[in-house]
Amino acid sequence: MRGKGLTWLGWLAAGWLALGGAAALARDAAPDAETRAWWALTEELSSDAMEGRDTGSPGYDRAAAVVAKRFAEAGLQPAGENGSWFQSIAFEDLRLDEARSRLVIGGTRLRFNREVQLAPSAATPGALAAAVTFRGYCGADEIGDVRGQLVVCYGRPAPARLNGFDRAKALQAAGAAGLLLIAAPGLPGEPIRWPFAYSRSVMPLAEAVKAKVGAPFVQGVLNPDALARLTARAGEILKAGAAGADLPRVELGAASARLTVVRRETRSANVLGLLPGTDPALADQVIVIAAHLDGYGRGEPVAGDGLYNGTLDDAAYVALLEQFAAMRAGRGLKRPVLFAVFTGEEKGLWGSRWFVDHPTVPLASLAAVINLDQVRPLYPLKLMTVHGLKESSLGDLVRQVASARGIAVQEDPEPERNLLRRSDNWPLMEAGVPGASFVFATYDASSRARYRDWYERRYHHPADDLSTPVDWQAAADFNRFFIALTEAAADASGRIVWAAEGRPGKR
């Protein structure tokens, strides 16, 4: 498993060879002591011993114990359940047993996770025999009579079409046997990448119980490259779909499937610690700083490597919370600071959603959430995209702190990707807590190339490991920005407030 055990020094030597010797070494000068300490904590959490920290796995539990130990050493107060560091959540884990399953369409057997990825649920049938029909974008005007049929839809809806959730709901209501969404080439900054780690669903047991209603239904994603194996009109469909043009109705023959879903119950915990505030008048204005500990664990091998270490997504930023806790040991800020390390983010933001629904700290006392999720320090930090920049006065504080460090900030240039809603800041924002999260923005050909390499080869893949070519100065610049922002929010003279129409609608 390439690069799995590299320390920062080993990585630096490897990077010197791989990226152009002296020139690369000049760009990635040896990290300073503070950054080395951060990376050592990152190594601890993303090592092979943690087995990718999958939700509900022994590796995750080992990592959570390490985080709790670090918080205790820093003098934080436990903020979990019953005076502990942990908030335990019962999960249902549904995994498709690929070796005992098969899906054939029009006589063509599709390879799981490479040509088709299924999302197993309580509604997944053990067997399926159905006609297969392509119904364009599956908008309300395109579905028609699909009773008993497996429906294929083009994945990126044209304007005014239904979104993915609504399409599945509409097809279920229409009596369809299932939905396969063609994973369209994607948005410019976020192309769909295959293979997927596995065909699996994880959700809290309480949610799983709600899902155990309704008729059998298959749901999954189809690799656009596999469409050519199913119809001679694949090129026509993909070209028209990419342009948002009208799509034809195409019959794709018959489907037969045998689907074996393995179910298990497991538990996984959020890790929560509190740095008490020094001003009693501000005790009810808690600043939340958050990152997610869970990763993908073990999954579909890529280049022979099936361990998804999740180094930048998101071990590095749990490590930053650990480091900040140690830096503030015995030195509280005016407002309390809640260190929230969430589980289940990759499976649907479940840890943060659970915390909102079962808070261990009163929700009304939470003043802001600063969320860290795969920030990507791959090139110099000149421009930063801030999700939540305009929604509240936290954005004004972000601008001030960034400007003082020579960092330009921007709103999300690709709002259609919906990134604000795709990380752990969102459940808290829905609950009324102003929030923000951050990623390094691209600004020239070099930064765009480095981002592309990260996204296509590493993000949610085994190569997000200790071999990732981190720009140490950029990492240090962001880490110090985060620390300064947290301190500024905790010591601010006034409370962070929502902008007009900035607060999301309540769930």
WOWO-V193180 format. One line per field, one symbol per residue. psi: psi as a letter, one per 30 degrees, with the letter a starting at -180 (. if undefined). A space follows every 50 residues. Layout:
psi: ???
//
This chain:
psi: jkgegkleeeeeeeeeefghbeeeeeehlklleeeeeeeeeeeefglfff hghkkgleeeeeeeeeeeeeeeefglkkgbkhglfkjkkklkjkkkjefg llkkkhfkkkkkfefkkljklffklflkjlkkkkhbfhlfffeajgkglj kkkkejklkglkleeeeeeeeeffglflkjkkjlfalefikkkllleljk kklkeeeeeefhlllkkkkakkkfffefffkfgeeeeeeeeffglkklkk kgbkkkkjjjkkklklllklkkkkjklfjffgfgikkkkllkflafbkak kkhgjgjiehefigeefeeeeeeeeeegkgillellkkjjjklgefgghe eeeeeefikfkkeffjflkjkkjifiiflkjekkkjkgefflfeeeeeee eeefggkkllljfifffhfegglffeeeeeggjklllklkllfleeeeee eeeeeefekglffiaffkikjeeeeeeeeeeeeeeeeeefglflkklklk gfklkk.
//
